Amino acid sequence: MAVPSASPQVPDLREPPGWRRTKNQLMTILMWAAFVITLVPLVLVLYTVIQKGSAAISWQFLTSHTIPPNVMPLSFPGGMGPAVLGTLEITGFAALIAIPLGILGAVYINEYGGKSVLANFTSFMADVMTGVPSIVMGLFIYTIWVLHFGYSGLAGSFALACLMLPIIIKSTQEMLKLVPDSLRQGSYALGATKSRVTLTVVLPAAVSGIVSGALLAVARAAGETAPILFTIFTVEATNTNLFSGANTTLSAQIFVNATSSYTGAEQRAWGAALTLIAIAFLLMIIARTVTARFTRYTR
Amino acid sequence: MSTVAQAGPAKSAGPAHPLAQRRPLGDRGFAILAIASGLLVLVILVLIVVSTAQQSTGWFSQEGLSGIFSVDWDPAANHYGAMAFLYGTAITSVIAIVVAVPFSVAIALLLTEVVPGRAARPIVYVIDLLAVVPSVVWGLWGFVVLVPWLQNHIYPHVGNVLNGVPVLGNLFGPPVSGQSFFTAGVVLAIMIVPIITSLSREVIATVPAIDKEGAYALGATRWEMIRGAVWPHSQGGIVGAVMVGLGRAMGETIAAAILIGSSPQITSHLLATGYSFPSVIANQFGEAVGVQRAALIGLGLLLFVLTIIVNLIARGVVLRSTRRMRGA
């Protein structure tokens, strides 16, 4: 572009002239604006949940029994005790299933599969599986488990585990890729078997990233509603037995109460929402601190 | 992927144990365990198709192909057509994409090209927070806060202003409803911004530094560098990222179930109530029996097939473009 320079002898190399510079600044401002506008719904949702939820929440709320959404409460609009218990049980057991399987799957893809077609295909399909709608996972567990063994917390755990599995595989795989090959070579040179190298050298070197990836997957699963609806059959009573009988979770309670117009339902929903978001954010913060702390030591 | 045998240490160490006669039992056991876990992904995907297809045969045999793709969804008349849901799913996810993509790509560019590495981290955290807010909480907030506000203060004005305007009048004219395709689409957009942003970032990060430096050396401004060096390289990958987002929007259930208004109809009014695959399954599955239950499972199968196709294409595109960029 032939832009007539102001002083022909000494061209100004620092700043592009006029309109090009304005355009550049305009675009930078637009990018920041996009970020700020995206913040608006996040701030609004958090503000509403905290404002309305903190009015509902109390120790009594977190521990006492739930009242069905269509029952008029007498004085206290009912608590979320069974749901808190159910969420922790079901998500916890799902994590117990999915984390070891996910890590082992990633170990296969990264350590054993090498460049083989099957390993590459598995890795690709794990990517695709992260896109399977959560409601389809719910239907899947319904058809394969609930139809034969009935509703239970365990079925909910299976559905959540199916959702977590590909996320954990992918995040673990990324972390295993970062482990330097010299570590593996050194261990092999000492005569260690492959399983020993993987378990005592490679996985410990990547542990911080693996833990944080797994916790993020758990945090997302804790909030899932769709797969829970068909697998645990939402009830109001406390069910401490994970392996049989209908159960309940915070997410399912929010869904049941959200659209109900009965007294106290909305308040219960907000209280449950605040509890659920607190659990999810707590997991995420732990994940971030784990990463921050361990990366400092390893580098 | 190249078929050249790279002398990967992990590879050569396995069979190449000239000193050991055979690998210890525990070692082989662990290998088998790892392979089994890896293949579990494929097993689950196949089982999803098999089990849902098996449970929905009642629907397919009753309705036939023409019945399945009819508009009519009427449990009282025992008639179950999927077309209205297909339409609703398509419309809401297209709205979500149209709204979400400019923001996601802008934030991805901001994170990779404008804000230097370390300072970008807080922004990444904030965007990740968006992903951690559960779907049902978006639904609750949308239902209690957003829908009444839109219904009372925004949509009526939009409807009045655009009434009679050729194309826009058809899309946004009265009658308007707070729960609508558009409301659901916008909330879905918020929910898919994090995934599109993070995938776009990955793609943009693979643009070779030498291209960018070259553009700067020619005197380009940052925006000109983005247009000339970053964009041509990452175009394909960003298309893939957008398609992954599209898949997410199609499958997002609870927020859409609460916000879409639950009436199976095909209309060009974006501000009218509608229905989509995941939301009808979530809302009706509890009370459904017999053919209706089979039909809902069948809708799940259709949704699964749709999202799998979208995701296969999307991941293929992302994989190809990042691999090309890394110069394998």
Interface residues (C-beta under 8 A of the other chain):
Chain A: L13 P16 R20 R21 K23 N24 M27 T28 L30 M31 W32 A33 A34 F35 I37 T38 L39 P41 L42 L44 V45 L46 T48 V49 P100 L101 G102 L104 G105 V107 Y108 I109 N110 E111 Y112 G113 G114 K115 A119 N120 F121 T122 F124 M125 A126 D127 V128 M129 G131 V132 P133 S134 I135 V136 M137 L139 F140 Y142 T143 I144 L147 C162 L165 P166 I169 D181 R184 Q185 Y188 G191 T193 K194 S195 R196 V197 T198 L199 L216 A219 R220 A222 G223 E224 T225 A226 L229 F230 S251 I254 F255 A258 T259 E266 A269 W270 A273 L276 I277 A280 F281 M284 R288
Chain B: M1 Q6 G8 P9 A10 K11 A13 G14 L19 R23 P24 G26 D27 G29 F30 A31 L33 A34 I35 A36 S37 G38 L39 L40 V41 L42 I44 L45 L47 I48 S51 T52 Q54 Q55 P102 F103 A106 I107 L109 L110 V114 I123 Y125 V126 I127 D128 L129 L130 A131 V132 V133 P134 S135 V136 V137 W138 G139 L140 W141 F143 V144 V145 I190 V193 G219 A220 T221 R222 W223 E224 I226 V244 G247 R248 M250 G251 E252 T253 I254 I258 P278 I281 A282 F285 G286 L296 I297 G300 L303 F304 T307 I308 V310 N311 L312 A314 R315 L319
